[in-house]
Amino acid sequence: MGQLVETVVEDERWAGLGLDALAEAAARAALSGLGLAADGFRIALLACDDARIAGLNADFRGKPAPTNVLSWPSEERAAEFVGEEPERPEAGTEDNPEDLGDIAISWETCAREAAEQGKPMEAHVAHLVVHAVLHLLGYDHVEDEDAALMEGHEVRILASMGLPDPY
């Protein structure tokens, strides 16, 4: 079994959370929950702080403020019509996995949100990784029908991990 998530830790607070294993488990659960074999894919994850993610958010979305998680799919995978499932990407091989894209996650925003929601940081981060992986696979939550589809997958995937409904 190859590594699915390659994590780059810029903020050392993430090391104490066991982010490598947590992100790997959440990303594998997301792919498995959609019927995809994780060994044929690769995802890059940047574990950073609010200052770094605010810069990324400004550069890529024109929003100069911190956010919890960002994702950059390696290619456009959105469904053709609102409310439809995106087409599933084809897996590569373990030696030559298909790149799904990149994710960045911020410590301060995640910690604050977890505290405000009264949930363990690990559960919140697992949810955000699942959420970001779904974005890499073409899901979004702009339109109500798409949001319902994406959130339904998130709830089901998190339940498979023993985590409660985040909504």
Summary of the structure (lengths in Angstrom):
residues: 167
radius of gyration: 15.0
end to end distance: 32.3
largest distance: 42.0
contacts: 525
relative contact order: 0.19
helix: 48%
strand: 16%
